[in-house]
Amino acid sequence: MAGTLCHCGFGEEYFVLEGNRGLCTVCGGEVVGRSIGVFETREPEPAQTRGTRVLVIDDQPFFRMRIRDILEQTQHRILEAGDGLEAVRALAAGLRAAEVDPSERVSLAILDLNMPGLIDGIQTLGVLKAMDEELPVLILTASPPTPELLKKLGQLKAKKYLNKSSKNLEELLLRNLEGI
């Protein structure tokens, strides 16, 4: 399947065969020929009348739950990912679903930088921005900012950098969501 692509663009190297189709192991999209545009179709989730979809990416379930609780107060719909690959799959599914129903588009990602797995937070940020360069990504991490890190995040077009260890996490998060 050399030269094939999927929704995230990684299908050339990462795919599995399911019947007579190739499926990308990164985003779950159908691997197609040299043109992008044909993807696996799935039944969309029922439309909801709630707010925008936010993808929360953190390897610690406690922080995912805490962030979800904060954002659900403001009527956001939350998708959760425990690592970078889950995040890529969730964003790809959101992009496919948005082709049918634009309200299913992921409008914001909140990303922790320190995550175990095949891809870390910086790599996850790069892949998410490659898939959807307009997606605002808010970095919410306990890592202290260094000039090198901030430069790299700026190059990858992260929207904001916040400390998740803040005593007032709810206030900090809600205040920084305004205008995104």
C-alpha positions as CSV (number, residue, x, y, z in Angstrom):
1,M,0.0,0.0,0.0
2,A,3.0,2.3,-0.6
3,G,1.9,5.8,-1.5
4,T,-1.5,5.6,0.1
5,L,-3.0,8.1,2.5
6,C,-5.7,8.4,5.1
7,H,-7.3,11.3,6.9
8,C,-4.3,12.0,9.1
9,G,-1.7,11.3,6.4
10,F,0.1,8.5,8.3
11,G,-1.7,5.7,6.5
12,E,1.3,5.1,4.3
13,E,3.2,3.7,7.3
14,Y,0.6,2.7,9.8
15,F,-2.3,0.6,8.6
16,V,-4.1,-2.7,9.1
17,L,-6.1,-4.7,6.6
18,E,-9.8,-5.3,7.4
19,G,-11.4,-7.4,4.7
20,N,-10.4,-5.7,1.5
21,R,-9.8,-2.3,3.0
22,G,-6.8,-0.8,4.7
23,L,-7.5,1.1,7.9
24,C,-5.1,3.6,9.4
25,T,-4.0,2.5,12.9
26,V,-3.4,6.1,13.9
27,C,-6.7,7.8,13.1
28,G,-8.9,4.8,12.1
29,G,-9.7,6.3,8.7
30,E,-9.8,4.2,5.5
31,V,-6.5,4.1,3.6
32,V,-7.1,5.2,0.1
33,G,-5.2,5.8,-3.1
34,R,-3.0,8.9,-3.8
35,S,-5.9,11.3,-3.4
36,I,-7.3,12.4,-0.1
37,G,-11.1,12.6,0.2
38,V,-12.5,9.1,0.6
39,F,-12.8,8.1,4.2
40,E,-14.5,5.4,6.2
41,T,-18.1,6.4,6.9
42,R,-19.6,5.8,10.3
43,E,-22.9,6.7,11.8
44,P,-22.6,10.1,13.3
45,E,-23.5,10.6,17.0
46,P,-26.9,12.2,17.5
47,A,-26.7,16.0,17.3
48,Q,-26.7,17.7,20.6
49,T,-27.9,21.2,21.4
50,R,-24.9,21.8,23.8
51,G,-21.8,23.9,23.2
52,T,-18.7,23.3,21.3
53,R,-16.6,20.1,21.4
54,V,-13.4,20.1,23.3
55,L,-10.8,17.4,23.2
56,V,-9.1,17.0,26.6
57,I,-5.7,15.1,26.3
58,D,-4.1,14.0,29.5
59,D,-2.7,10.7,30.7
60,Q,-4.0,11.3,34.2
61,P,-7.7,10.4,34.5
62,F,-8.1,12.7,37.5
63,F,-7.1,15.8,35.5
64,R,-9.3,14.7,32.5
65,M,-12.2,14.3,34.9
66,R,-11.5,17.7,36.6
67,I,-11.2,19.5,33.3
68,R,-14.4,17.8,32.0
69,D,-16.3,18.8,35.1
70,I,-15.2,22.4,34.7
71,L,-16.0,22.6,31.0
72,E,-19.4,20.9,31.3
73,Q,-20.5,23.7,33.6
74,T,-20.2,26.0,30.6
75,Q,-22.0,23.6,28.3
76,H,-19.0,22.3,26.4
77,R,-19.1,18.7,25.0
78,I,-16.0,16.8,26.0
79,L,-14.0,14.2,24.3
80,E,-11.2,12.6,26.3
81,A,-7.9,11.0,25.3
82,G,-5.4,9.4,27.6
83,D,-2.5,9.6,25.2
84,G,-1.4,11.1,21.9
85,L,-2.6,8.3,19.6
86,E,-6.1,8.5,21.2
87,A,-6.1,12.2,20.6
88,V,-5.2,11.8,17.0
89,R,-8.0,9.2,16.5
90,A,-10.5,11.4,18.3
91,L,-9.7,14.4,16.2
92,A,-9.8,12.4,13.0
93,A,-13.2,11.0,14.0
94,G,-14.4,14.6,14.7
95,L,-13.2,15.8,11.3
96,R,-15.0,12.9,9.6
97,A,-18.2,13.5,11.6
98,A,-18.0,17.3,10.8
99,E,-18.2,16.5,7.1
100,V,-21.8,15.4,7.9
101,D,-22.6,17.7,10.8
102,P,-20.4,20.7,11.4
103,S,-21.4,20.9,15.1
104,E,-19.3,17.7,15.6
105,R,-16.1,19.5,14.8
106,V,-13.6,19.7,17.6
107,S,-13.3,23.4,18.4
108,L,-10.5,23.3,21.0
109,A,-7.9,20.9,22.3
110,I,-6.5,21.0,25.8
111,L,-3.2,19.2,25.9
112,D,-0.9,18.0,28.6
113,L,2.8,17.9,27.5
114,N,4.1,15.1,29.7
115,M,2.5,11.9,28.5
116,P,3.9,8.4,28.1
117,G,3.2,6.5,24.9
118,L,4.3,6.4,21.3
119,I,4.0,10.1,20.9
120,D,4.5,12.7,23.6
121,G,2.7,16.0,24.1
122,I,4.9,18.0,21.7
123,Q,4.6,15.4,19.0
124,T,0.8,15.2,19.6
125,L,0.6,19.0,19.2
126,G,2.4,18.8,15.9
127,V,0.2,16.0,14.5
128,L,-3.1,17.7,15.7
129,K,-2.0,21.0,14.0
130,A,-1.0,19.1,10.8
131,M,-4.5,17.6,10.7
132,D,-6.3,20.8,11.5
133,E,-4.1,23.9,11.5
134,E,-7.0,26.1,12.6
135,L,-7.6,24.1,15.8
136,P,-6.7,26.1,18.9
137,V,-4.6,24.1,21.3
138,L,-4.3,25.2,24.9
139,I,-1.4,23.7,26.7
140,L,-2.3,22.8,30.3
141,T,0.6,21.1,32.0
142,A,2.6,21.0,35.2
143,S,5.9,21.5,33.3
144,P,7.7,24.7,34.0
145,P,8.1,26.8,30.9
146,T,11.6,27.2,29.5
147,P,12.5,29.6,26.7
148,E,13.2,26.6,24.5
149,L,9.8,25.0,25.2
150,L,7.9,28.2,24.7
151,K,9.8,28.8,21.4
152,K,8.8,25.3,20.2
153,L,5.2,25.7,21.3
154,G,5.1,29.0,19.4
155,Q,6.5,27.4,16.3
156,L,3.8,24.7,16.5
157,K,1.2,27.5,17.1
158,A,-0.1,26.5,20.5
159,K,-2.7,29.0,21.7
160,K,-1.8,29.4,25.4
161,Y,0.3,27.8,28.1
162,L,-1.2,27.3,31.5
163,N,-0.1,25.6,34.7
164,K,-2.5,22.8,35.7
165,S,-1.2,22.7,39.2
166,S,-2.8,26.1,39.9
167,K,-4.9,26.3,43.1
168,N,-7.5,28.1,41.1
169,L,-7.6,25.7,38.1
170,E,-11.3,26.3,37.4
171,E,-10.9,30.1,37.3
172,L,-7.7,30.0,35.3
173,L,-9.2,27.6,32.7
174,L,-12.5,29.4,32.3
175,R,-10.8,32.8,32.1
176,N,-8.4,31.6,29.4
177,L,-11.1,30.0,27.3
178,E,-12.7,33.4,26.6
179,G,-11.9,34.5,23.1
180,I,-10.7,31.1,21.9
